[in-house]
Amino acid sequence: MAGSDTTENARPESNDRTRSRESAKSEQSEVTALIEQAEAIKSSLKATLAKTSELIAALKRHRKQSKSVEAALASLRQLERVGA
């Protein structure tokens, strides 16, 4: 019986090692998936930042043009008063 106990004891250790390896692989896969998700978010944020920067630049150009138009109109109003 001593020989059969050794064999039976060896199998659970082997199964524990196999489960431990499988668990480590599963954890590694989960970590890899999380890293990939983080990289996707980072990429998305970079694209969003670029679009936001473009929008800000366009709004600043529009504001500058609006101020120029307002200044031109103000100048024209003054010329009308002088000419009248």
Biopython code that builds the backbone (N, CA, C, O; Angstrom):
import numpy as np
from Bio.PDB.StructureBuilder import StructureBuilder

atoms = [
    (1, "MET", "N", (0.793, -1.184, 0.000)),
    (1, "MET", "CA", (0.000, 0.000, 0.000)),
    (1, "MET", "C", (0.843, 1.258, 0.000)),
    (1, "MET", "O", (0.407, 2.305, -0.478)),
    (2, "ALA", "N", (2.030, 1.159, 0.527)),
    (2, "ALA", "CA", (2.882, 2.342, 0.565)),
    (2, "ALA", "C", (3.181, 2.811, -0.839)),
    (2, "ALA", "O", (3.211, 4.012, -1.107)),
    (3, "GLY", "N", (3.407, 1.854, -1.750)),
    (3, "GLY", "CA", (3.682, 2.206, -3.138)),
    (3, "GLY", "C", (2.478, 2.878, -3.775)),
    (3, "GLY", "O", (2.647, 3.808, -4.563)),
    (4, "SER", "N", (1.266, 2.434, -3.457)),
    (4, "SER", "CA", (0.081, 3.021, -4.062)),
    (4, "SER", "C", (-0.170, 4.410, -3.498)),
    (4, "SER", "O", (-0.691, 5.263, -4.216)),
    (5, "ASP", "N", (0.176, 4.673, -2.248)),
    (5, "ASP", "CA", (0.031, 6.015, -1.676)),
    (5, "ASP", "C", (0.961, 7.000, -2.378)),
    (5, "ASP", "O", (0.590, 8.147, -2.628)),
    (6, "THR", "N", (2.167, 6.546, -2.691)),
    (6, "THR", "CA", (3.129, 7.416, -3.356)),
    (6, "THR", "C", (2.620, 7.811, -4.734)),
    (6, "THR", "O", (2.715, 8.969, -5.142)),
    (7, "THR", "N", (2.074, 6.817, -5.450)),
    (7, "THR", "CA", (1.554, 7.102, -6.789)),
    (7, "THR", "C", (0.375, 8.051, -6.708)),
    (7, "THR", "O", (0.284, 8.999, -7.488)),
    (8, "GLU", "N", (-0.529, 7.803, -5.771)),
    (8, "GLU", "CA", (-1.686, 8.680, -5.625)),
    (8, "GLU", "C", (-1.256, 10.078, -5.198)),
    (8, "GLU", "O", (-1.840, 11.064, -5.648)),
    (9, "ASN", "N", (-0.251, 10.179, -4.342)),
    (9, "ASN", "CA", (0.226, 11.498, -3.905)),
    (9, "ASN", "C", (0.922, 12.237, -5.036)),
    (9, "ASN", "O", (0.884, 13.466, -5.085)),
    (10, "ALA", "N", (1.555, 11.509, -5.942)),
    (10, "ALA", "CA", (2.278, 12.143, -7.036)),
    (10, "ALA", "C", (1.309, 12.769, -8.031)),
    (10, "ALA", "O", (1.595, 13.832, -8.583)),
    (11, "ARG", "N", (0.213, 12.152, -8.259)),
    (11, "ARG", "CA", (-0.746, 12.682, -9.236)),
    (11, "ARG", "C", (-1.316, 14.037, -8.821)),
    (11, "ARG", "O", (-1.337, 14.958, -9.639)),
    (12, "PRO", "N", (-1.778, 14.191, -7.579)),
    (12, "PRO", "CA", (-2.302, 15.515, -7.208)),
    (12, "PRO", "C", (-1.244, 16.614, -7.318)),
    (12, "PRO", "O", (-1.550, 17.741, -7.708)),
    (13, "GLU", "N", (-0.004, 16.281, -6.974)),
    (13, "GLU", "CA", (1.052, 17.295, -7.113)),
    (13, "GLU", "C", (1.205, 17.690, -8.571)),
    (13, "GLU", "O", (1.356, 18.868, -8.894)),
    (14, "SER", "N", (1.163, 16.691, -9.451)),
    (14, "SER", "CA", (1.273, 16.957, -10.877)),
    (14, "SER", "C", (0.078, 17.790, -11.343)),
    (14, "SER", "O", (0.242, 18.734, -12.116)),
    (15, "ASN", "N", (-1.113, 17.445, -10.877)),
    (15, "ASN", "CA", (-2.310, 18.198, -11.234)),
    (15, "ASN", "C", (-2.238, 19.621, -10.681)),
    (15, "ASN", "O", (-2.648, 20.574, -11.343)),
    (16, "ASP", "N", (-1.715, 19.756, -9.465)),
    (16, "ASP", "CA", (-1.565, 21.091, -8.877)),
    (16, "ASP", "C", (-0.606, 21.931, -9.709)),
    (16, "ASP", "O", (-0.841, 23.119, -9.933)),
    (17, "ARG", "N", (0.471, 21.309, -10.163)),
    (17, "ARG", "CA", (1.434, 22.039, -10.993)),
    (17, "ARG", "C", (0.795, 22.444, -12.325)),
    (17, "ARG", "O", (0.982, 23.559, -12.811)),
    (18, "THR", "N", (0.037, 21.508, -12.898)),
    (18, "THR", "CA", (-0.628, 21.797, -14.171)),
    (18, "THR", "C", (-1.630, 22.923, -13.984)),
    (18, "THR", "O", (-1.697, 23.841, -14.801)),
    (19, "ARG", "N", (-2.406, 22.857, -12.914)),
    (19, "ARG", "CA", (-3.373, 23.922, -12.633)),
    (19, "ARG", "C", (-2.660, 25.245, -12.384)),
    (19, "ARG", "O", (-3.113, 26.301, -12.824)),
    (20, "SER", "N", (-1.542, 25.172, -11.672)),
    (20, "SER", "CA", (-0.777, 26.383, -11.391)),
    (20, "SER", "C", (-0.257, 27.009, -12.678)),
    (20, "SER", "O", (-0.309, 28.227, -12.844)),
    (21, "ARG", "N", (0.246, 26.174, -13.593)),
    (21, "ARG", "CA", (0.723, 26.674, -14.889)),
    (21, "ARG", "C", (-0.430, 27.260, -15.694)),
    (21, "ARG", "O", (-0.300, 28.325, -16.296)),
    (22, "GLU", "N", (-1.554, 26.559, -15.700)),
    (22, "GLU", "CA", (-2.724, 27.039, -16.433)),
    (22, "GLU", "C", (-3.210, 28.364, -15.847)),
    (22, "GLU", "O", (-3.590, 29.278, -16.580)),
    (23, "SER", "N", (-3.194, 28.455, -14.525)),
    (23, "SER", "CA", (-3.607, 29.681, -13.856)),
    (23, "SER", "C", (-2.666, 30.832, -14.210)),
    (23, "SER", "O", (-3.113, 31.951, -14.459)),
    (24, "ALA", "N", (-1.376, 30.555, -14.231)),
    (24, "ALA", "CA", (-0.392, 31.579, -14.585)),
    (24, "ALA", "C", (-0.586, 32.019, -16.030)),
    (24, "ALA", "O", (-0.502, 33.210, -16.329)),
    (25, "LYS", "N", (-0.845, 31.072, -16.932)),
    (25, "LYS", "CA", (-1.088, 31.408, -18.340)),
    (25, "LYS", "C", (-2.355, 32.237, -18.475)),
    (25, "LYS", "O", (-2.399, 33.192, -19.250)),
    (26, "SER", "N", (-3.381, 31.870, -17.721)),
    (26, "SER", "CA", (-4.643, 32.605, -17.757)),
    (26, "SER", "C", (-4.440, 34.031, -17.261)),
    (26, "SER", "O", (-4.943, 34.981, -17.860)),
    (27, "GLU", "N", (-3.703, 34.175, -16.171)),
    (27, "GLU", "CA", (-3.410, 35.514, -15.645)),
    (27, "GLU", "C", (-2.600, 36.320, -16.646)),
    (27, "GLU", "O", (-2.846, 37.512, -16.830)),
    (28, "GLN", "N", (-1.645, 35.684, -17.285)),
    (28, "GLN", "CA", (-0.819, 36.355, -18.293)),
    (28, "GLN", "C", (-1.684, 36.826, -19.453)),
    (28, "GLN", "O", (-1.508, 37.936, -19.956)),
    (29, "SER", "N", (-2.625, 35.972, -19.880)),
    (29, "SER", "CA", (-3.534, 36.341, -20.963)),
    (29, "SER", "C", (-4.400, 37.521, -20.557)),
    (29, "SER", "O", (-4.639, 38.423, -21.360)),
    (30, "GLU", "N", (-4.869, 37.520, -19.319)),
    (30, "GLU", "CA", (-5.687, 38.629, -18.821)),
    (30, "GLU", "C", (-4.879, 39.921, -18.793)),
    (30, "GLU", "O", (-5.376, 40.974, -19.193)),
    (31, "VAL", "N", (-3.645, 39.844, -18.325)),
    (31, "VAL", "CA", (-2.782, 41.029, -18.273)),
    (31, "VAL", "C", (-2.510, 41.542, -19.683)),
    (31, "VAL", "O", (-2.537, 42.748, -19.930)),
    (32, "THR", "N", (-2.249, 40.620, -20.603)),
    (32, "THR", "CA", (-2.012, 41.006, -21.993)),
    (32, "THR", "C", (-3.243, 41.698, -22.573)),
    (32, "THR", "O", (-3.120, 42.702, -23.275)),
    (33, "ALA", "N", (-4.417, 41.169, -22.282)),
    (33, "ALA", "CA", (-5.653, 41.779, -22.770)),
    (33, "ALA", "C", (-5.842, 43.168, -22.175)),
    (33, "ALA", "O", (-6.273, 44.087, -22.872)),
    (34, "LEU", "N", (-5.525, 43.328, -20.906)),
    (34, "LEU", "CA", (-5.647, 44.640, -20.256)),
    (34, "LEU", "C", (-4.664, 45.645, -20.858)),
    (34, "LEU", "O", (-5.003, 46.812, -21.057)),
    (35, "ILE", "N", (-3.469, 45.193, -21.141)),
    (35, "ILE", "CA", (-2.471, 46.070, -21.767)),
    (35, "ILE", "C", (-2.957, 46.498, -23.142)),
    (35, "ILE", "O", (-2.830, 47.666, -23.511)),
    (36, "GLU", "N", (-3.512, 45.565, -23.898)),
    (36, "GLU", "CA", (-4.030, 45.904, -25.225)),
    (36, "GLU", "C", (-5.170, 46.914, -25.132)),
    (36, "GLU", "O", (-5.256, 47.832, -25.948)),
    (37, "GLN", "N", (-6.047, 46.749, -24.138)),
    (37, "GLN", "CA", (-7.131, 47.709, -23.946)),
    (37, "GLN", "C", (-6.581, 49.092, -23.593)),
    (37, "GLN", "O", (-7.057, 50.104, -24.107)),
    (38, "ALA", "N", (-5.587, 49.130, -22.721)),
    (38, "ALA", "CA", (-4.983, 50.398, -22.331)),
    (38, "ALA", "C", (-4.332, 51.079, -23.532)),
    (38, "ALA", "O", (-4.433, 52.295, -23.687)),
    (39, "GLU", "N", (-3.668, 50.303, -24.373)),
    (39, "GLU", "CA", (-3.043, 50.870, -25.573)),
    (39, "GLU", "C", (-4.094, 51.400, -26.541)),
    (39, "GLU", "O", (-3.884, 52.430, -27.183)),
    (40, "ALA", "N", (-5.222, 50.705, -26.649)),
    (40, "ALA", "CA", (-6.310, 51.166, -27.519)),
    (40, "ALA", "C", (-6.883, 52.481, -26.991)),
    (40, "ALA", "O", (-7.160, 53.396, -27.767)),
    (41, "ILE", "N", (-7.058, 52.572, -25.690)),
    (41, "ILE", "CA", (-7.557, 53.812, -25.085)),
    (41, "ILE", "C", (-6.564, 54.941, -25.314)),
    (41, "ILE", "O", (-6.954, 56.061, -25.643)),
    (42, "LYS", "N", (-5.280, 54.646, -25.140)),
    (42, "LYS", "CA", (-4.239, 55.654, -25.356)),
    (42, "LYS", "C", (-4.286, 56.174, -26.787)),
    (42, "LYS", "O", (-4.187, 57.379, -27.020)),
    (43, "SER", "N", (-4.435, 55.269, -27.738)),
    (43, "SER", "CA", (-4.517, 55.647, -29.143)),
    (43, "SER", "C", (-5.753, 56.506, -29.398)),
    (43, "SER", "O", (-5.687, 57.507, -30.111)),
    (44, "SER", "N", (-6.857, 56.114, -28.821)),
    (44, "SER", "CA", (-8.101, 56.869, -28.963)),
    (44, "SER", "C", (-7.954, 58.273, -28.363)),
    (44, "SER", "O", (-8.420, 59.255, -28.941)),
    (45, "LEU", "N", (-7.313, 58.352, -27.217)),
    (45, "LEU", "CA", (-7.106, 59.653, -26.577)),
    (45, "LEU", "C", (-6.194, 60.550, -27.411)),
    (45, "LEU", "O", (-6.408, 61.760, -27.487)),
    (46, "LYS", "N", (-5.180, 59.957, -28.034)),
    (46, "LYS", "CA", (-4.297, 60.742, -28.906)),
    (46, "LYS", "C", (-5.080, 61.315, -30.077)),
    (46, "LYS", "O", (-4.910, 62.481, -30.434)),
    (47, "ALA", "N", (-5.939, 60.495, -30.675)),
    (47, "ALA", "CA", (-6.759, 60.954, -31.800)),
    (47, "ALA", "C", (-7.710, 62.052, -31.349)),
    (47, "ALA", "O", (-7.900, 63.044, -32.053)),
    (48, "THR", "N", (-8.300, 61.879, -30.190)),
    (48, "THR", "CA", (-9.211, 62.886, -29.654)),
    (48, "THR", "C", (-8.470, 64.186, -29.366)),
    (48, "THR", "O", (-8.989, 65.271, -29.629)),
    (49, "LEU", "N", (-7.270, 64.082, -28.833)),
    (49, "LEU", "CA", (-6.462, 65.275, -28.567)),
    (49, "LEU", "C", (-6.132, 66.001, -29.856)),
    (49, "LEU", "O", (-6.201, 67.229, -29.907)),
    (50, "ALA", "N", (-5.777, 65.271, -30.894)),
    (50, "ALA", "CA", (-5.460, 65.894, -32.180)),
    (50, "ALA", "C", (-6.683, 66.615, -32.740)),
    (50, "ALA", "O", (-6.568, 67.743, -33.219)),
    (51, "LYS", "N", (-7.849, 65.980, -32.684)),
    (51, "LYS", "CA", (-9.076, 66.599, -33.172)),
    (51, "LYS", "C", (-9.425, 67.844, -32.337)),
    (51, "LYS", "O", (-9.849, 68.864, -32.880)),
    (52, "THR", "N", (-9.243, 67.748, -31.033)),
    (52, "THR", "CA", (-9.532, 68.879, -30.160)),
    (52, "THR", "C", (-8.598, 70.043, -30.469)),
    (52, "THR", "O", (-9.028, 71.197, -30.484)),
    (53, "SER", "N", (-7.333, 69.750, -30.712)),
    (53, "SER", "CA", (-6.369, 70.795, -31.059)),
    (53, "SER", "C", (-6.757, 71.484, -32.366)),
    (53, "SER", "O", (-6.660, 72.705, -32.486)),
    (54, "GLU", "N", (-7.194, 70.692, -33.340)),
    (54, "GLU", "CA", (-7.645, 71.263, -34.616)),
    (54, "GLU", "C", (-8.868, 72.151, -34.410)),
    (54, "GLU", "O", (-8.962, 73.228, -34.998)),
    (55, "LEU", "N", (-9.791, 71.707, -33.589)),
    (55, "LEU", "CA", (-10.997, 72.482, -33.313)),
    (55, "LEU", "C", (-10.662, 73.796, -32.619)),
    (55, "LEU", "O", (-11.217, 74.839, -32.963)),
    (56, "ILE", "N", (-9.770, 73.751, -31.655)),
    (56, "ILE", "CA", (-9.358, 74.969, -30.954)),
    (56, "ILE", "C", (-8.711, 75.942, -31.926)),
    (56, "ILE", "O", (-9.000, 77.137, -31.888)),
    (57, "ALA", "N", (-7.846, 75.448, -32.789)),
    (57, "ALA", "CA", (-7.185, 76.313, -33.776)),
    (57, "ALA", "C", (-8.214, 76.946, -34.707)),
    (57, "ALA", "O", (-8.120, 78.133, -35.020)),
    (58, "ALA", "N", (-9.198, 76.159, -35.153)),
    (58, "ALA", "CA", (-10.237, 76.691, -36.037)),
    (58, "ALA", "C", (-11.071, 77.754, -35.327)),
    (58, "ALA", "O", (-11.409, 78.778, -35.920)),
    (59, "LEU", "N", (-11.396, 77.515, -34.081)),
    (59, "LEU", "CA", (-12.172, 78.505, -33.313)),
    (59, "LEU", "C", (-11.386, 79.791, -33.102)),
    (59, "LEU", "O", (-11.951, 80.884, -33.151)),
    (60, "LYS", "N", (-10.086, 79.663, -32.868)),
    (60, "LYS", "CA", (-9.251, 80.861, -32.716)),
    (60, "LYS", "C", (-9.181, 81.650, -34.017)),
    (60, "LYS", "O", (-9.237, 82.880, -34.005)),
    (61, "ARG", "N", (-9.056, 80.936, -35.156)),
    (61, "ARG", "CA", (-9.055, 81.618, -36.462)),
    (61, "ARG", "C", (-10.375, 82.344, -36.677)),
    (61, "ARG", "O", (-10.397, 83.486, -37.136)),
    (62, "HIS", "N", (-11.469, 81.679, -36.346)),
    (62, "HIS", "CA", (-12.791, 82.278, -36.514)),
    (62, "HIS", "C", (-12.927, 83.532, -35.650)),
    (62, "HIS", "O", (-13.437, 84.555, -36.107)),
    (63, "ARG", "N", (-12.473, 83.448, -34.413)),
    (63, "ARG", "CA", (-12.545, 84.608, -33.514)),
    (63, "ARG", "C", (-11.728, 85.768, -34.072)),
    (63, "ARG", "O", (-12.171, 86.917, -34.042)),
    (64, "LYS", "N", (-10.539, 85.468, -34.580)),
    (64, "LYS", "CA", (-9.679, 86.513, -35.145)),
    (64, "LYS", "C", (-10.341, 87.146, -36.376)),
    (64, "LYS", "O", (-10.306, 88.365, -36.543)),
    (65, "GLN", "N", (-10.938, 86.322, -37.227)),
    (65, "GLN", "CA", (-11.623, 86.839, -38.404)),
    (65, "GLN", "C", (-12.824, 87.691, -38.003)),
    (65, "GLN", "O", (-13.073, 88.737, -38.602)),
    (66, "SER", "N", (-13.561, 87.246, -37.000)),
    (66, "SER", "CA", (-14.720, 88.007, -36.534)),
    (66, "SER", "C", (-14.296, 89.377, -36.023)),
    (66, "SER", "O", (-14.949, 90.383, -36.298)),
    (67, "LYS", "N", (-13.197, 89.407, -35.276)),
    (67, "LYS", "CA", (-12.689, 90.689, -34.769)),
    (67, "LYS", "C", (-12.267, 91.588, -35.927)),
    (67, "LYS", "O", (-12.494, 92.798, -35.889)),
    (68, "SER", "N", (-11.659, 91.007, -36.950)),
    (68, "SER", "CA", (-11.243, 91.792, -38.121)),
    (68, "SER", "C", (-12.459, 92.361, -38.846)),
    (68, "SER", "O", (-12.454, 93.524, -39.250)),
    (69, "VAL", "N", (-13.494, 91.549, -39.012)),
    (69, "VAL", "CA", (-14.716, 92.018, -39.668)),
    (69, "VAL", "C", (-15.359, 93.133, -38.845)),
    (69, "VAL", "O", (-15.785, 94.146, -39.398)),
    (70, "GLU", "N", (-15.429, 92.950, -37.537)),
    (70, "GLU", "CA", (-16.001, 93.986, -36.666)),
    (70, "GLU", "C", (-15.202, 95.280, -36.768)),
    (70, "GLU", "O", (-15.783, 96.364, -36.813)),
    (71, "ALA", "N", (-13.885, 95.176, -36.804)),
    (71, "ALA", "CA", (-13.036, 96.375, -36.912)),
    (71, "ALA", "C", (-13.264, 97.055, -38.263)),
    (71, "ALA", "O", (-13.325, 98.282, -38.335)),
    (72, "ALA", "N", (-13.388, 96.279, -39.313)),
    (72, "ALA", "CA", (-13.637, 96.841, -40.643)),
    (72, "ALA", "C", (-14.986, 97.544, -40.691)),
    (72, "ALA", "O", (-15.098, 98.635, -41.250)),
    (73, "LEU", "N", (-16.004, 96.932, -40.114)),
    (73, "LEU", "CA", (-17.328, 97.548, -40.078)),
    (73, "LEU", "C", (-17.314, 98.841, -39.266)),
    (73, "LEU", "O", (-17.940, 99.831, -39.645)),
    (74, "ALA", "N", (-16.605, 98.819, -38.163)),
    (74, "ALA", "CA", (-16.494, 100.030, -37.343)),
    (74, "ALA", "C", (-15.811, 101.139, -38.136)),
    (74, "ALA", "O", (-16.224, 102.296, -38.062)),
    (75, "SER", "N", (-14.787, 100.803, -38.882)),
    (75, "SER", "CA", (-14.093, 101.793, -39.715)),
    (75, "SER", "C", (-15.023, 102.341, -40.787)),
    (75, "SER", "O", (-15.027, 103.546, -41.042)),
    (76, "LEU", "N", (-15.804, 101.487, -41.412)),
    (76, "LEU", "CA", (-16.757, 101.929, -42.435)),
    (76, "LEU", "C", (-17.814, 102.864, -41.843)),
    (76, "LEU", "O", (-18.195, 103.851, -42.472)),
    (77, "ARG", "N", (-18.282, 102.552, -40.641)),
    (77, "ARG", "CA", (-19.266, 103.424, -39.983)),
    (77, "ARG", "C", (-18.665, 104.808, -39.735)),
    (77, "ARG", "O", (-19.329, 105.827, -39.924)),
    (78, "GLN", "N", (-17.417, 104.830, -39.315)),
    (78, "GLN", "CA", (-16.753, 106.125, -39.080)),
    (78, "GLN", "C", (-16.599, 106.894, -40.392)),
    (78, "GLN", "O", (-16.766, 108.113, -40.414)),
    (79, "LEU", "N", (-16.284, 106.200, -41.474)),
    (79, "LEU", "CA", (-16.148, 106.865, -42.778)),
    (79, "LEU", "C", (-17.486, 107.422, -43.239)),
    (79, "LEU", "O", (-17.535, 108.498, -43.833)),
    (80, "GLU", "N", (-18.575, 106.701, -42.971)),
    (80, "GLU", "CA", (-19.902, 107.199, -43.339)),
    (80, "GLU", "C", (-20.197, 108.499, -42.615)),
    (80, "GLU", "O", (-20.757, 109.424, -43.204)),
    (81, "ARG", "N", (-19.828, 108.579, -41.346)),
    (81, "ARG", "CA", (-20.082, 109.797, -40.570)),
    (81, "ARG", "C", (-19.275, 110.969, -41.099)),
    (81, "ARG", "O", (-19.756, 112.101, -41.153)),
    (82, "VAL", "N", (-18.040, 110.680, -41.488)),
    (82, "VAL", "CA", (-17.171, 111.740, -42.009)),
    (82, "VAL", "C", (-17.690, 112.212, -43.371)),
    (82, "VAL", "O", (-17.673, 113.409, -43.655)),
    (83, "GLY", "N", (-18.134, 111.315, -44.183)),
    (83, "GLY", "CA", (-18.612, 111.630, -45.527)),
    (83, "GLY", "C", (-19.981, 112.301, -45.515)),
    (83, "GLY", "O", (-20.343, 112.967, -46.485)),
    (84, "ALA", "N", (-20.731, 112.145, -44.468)),
    (84, "ALA", "CA", (-22.096, 112.705, -44.441)),
    (84, "ALA", "C", (-22.149, 114.143, -44.096)),
    (84, "ALA", "O", (-23.232, 114.725, -44.042)),
]
sb = StructureBuilder()
sb.init_structure("model")
sb.init_model(0)
sb.init_chain("A")
sb.init_seg("    ")
for serial, (resi, resn, name, xyz) in enumerate(atoms, 1):
    if name == "N":
        sb.init_residue(resn, " ", resi, " ")
    sb.init_atom(name, np.array(xyz, "f"), 0.0, 1.0, " ", f" {name:<3s}", serial, name[0])
structure = sb.get_structure()
